[in-house]
Amino acid sequence: MQLGVKVNRVYRDGNAEKAICTVTLDGQYAVHGVKVIKTNNSVYTLMPFEARKDAEGKDVFKDIFHPVNADARKALKEALLSACEPAFNERAGNRDNDVEEK
């Protein structure tokens, strides 16, 4: 299966760099809202999810899309990281060159 990744947005939230991506599967299906979070210690991927309340009123989160085995998860994470790393580096470079206006 071929995975394509388009980085839609990169931003900083506290100490983490975040990216919101669209993943295409074999050029035929698109999954929107896949997130990559890079902290000083690790990199996380979050799948799109829905939030709702259960019968007791507690929040329940359920993935809308997710890999079903370790090989698929590894391939998805590698594709996301290879697309996001240049975007994170470009944003960091732009942030270092920012000039504060007075």
MOTADA-V58894 format. One record per residue. N is the residue number from 1. PHI is phi in whole degrees, 0 to 359 (none if undefined). OMEGA is omega in degrees with one decimal (NA if undefined). BURIAL is I if it has 24 or more other C-alpha atoms within 12 Angstrom, else O. Layout:
n = {N,N}
phi = {PHI,PHI}
omega = {OMEGA,OMEGA}
burial = {BURIAL,BURIAL}
//
This chain:
n = {1,2,3,4,5,6,7,8,9,10,11,12,13,14,15,16,17,18,19,20,21,22,23,24,25,26,27,28,29,30,31,32,33,34,35,36,37,38,39,40,41,42,43,44,45,46,47,48,49,50,51,52,53,54,55,56,57,58,59,60,61,62,63,64,65,66,67,68,69,70,71,72,73,74,75,76,77,78,79,80,81,82,83,84,85,86,87,88,89,90,91,92,93,94,95,96,97,98,99,100,101,102}
phi = {none,265,249,247,231,246,275,273,204,231,207,254,226,66,265,244,268,232,226,247,232,243,250,254,250,53,66,241,230,238,241,263,83,280,247,236,239,245,251,296,259,198,234,239,242,238,276,298,215,246,244,207,258,274,298,267,86,276,291,234,244,228,298,275,221,197,292,259,211,296,295,294,297,297,297,295,297,297,294,296,294,293,277,277,303,298,293,297,294,296,295,297,296,294,293,292,269,297,250,283,272,246}
omega = {177.4,178.6,174.0,-179.2,172.8,177.9,-176.6,-176.0,174.9,179.4,178.9,177.3,-175.7,-179.5,-175.9,169.4,-179.1,176.4,173.8,-170.9,168.4,179.2,174.7,-178.9,-178.6,179.0,-174.7,-178.3,178.8,175.3,-177.6,172.7,174.7,-175.4,174.2,179.9,-179.4,175.9,177.2,-173.2,-171.3,174.6,-178.2,171.4,178.2,179.2,175.7,-176.2,172.5,178.5,177.0,177.5,175.0,-177.0,-179.7,179.0,178.7,177.3,177.3,179.6,-178.9,177.8,174.9,-179.3,175.2,174.5,-176.9,176.0,-174.6,179.9,178.8,178.6,179.9,179.9,179.2,-179.5,178.4,179.3,178.9,-178.1,-179.9,176.8,-174.2,-175.5,176.9,179.0,176.9,-178.6,178.6,179.7,178.7,177.8,178.1,-179.9,179.0,-179.0,179.9,176.7,-179.7,179.1,-179.8,NA}
burial = {O,O,I,I,I,I,I,O,O,I,I,O,O,O,O,O,I,I,I,I,I,I,I,O,O,O,O,O,O,O,I,I,I,I,I,I,I,I,O,O,O,O,O,I,I,I,I,I,O,O,O,O,O,O,O,O,O,O,O,O,O,O,O,O,O,O,O,O,O,O,O,O,O,O,O,I,I,O,I,I,I,O,I,I,I,O,I,I,O,O,O,O,O,O,O,O,O,O,O,O,O,O}
//
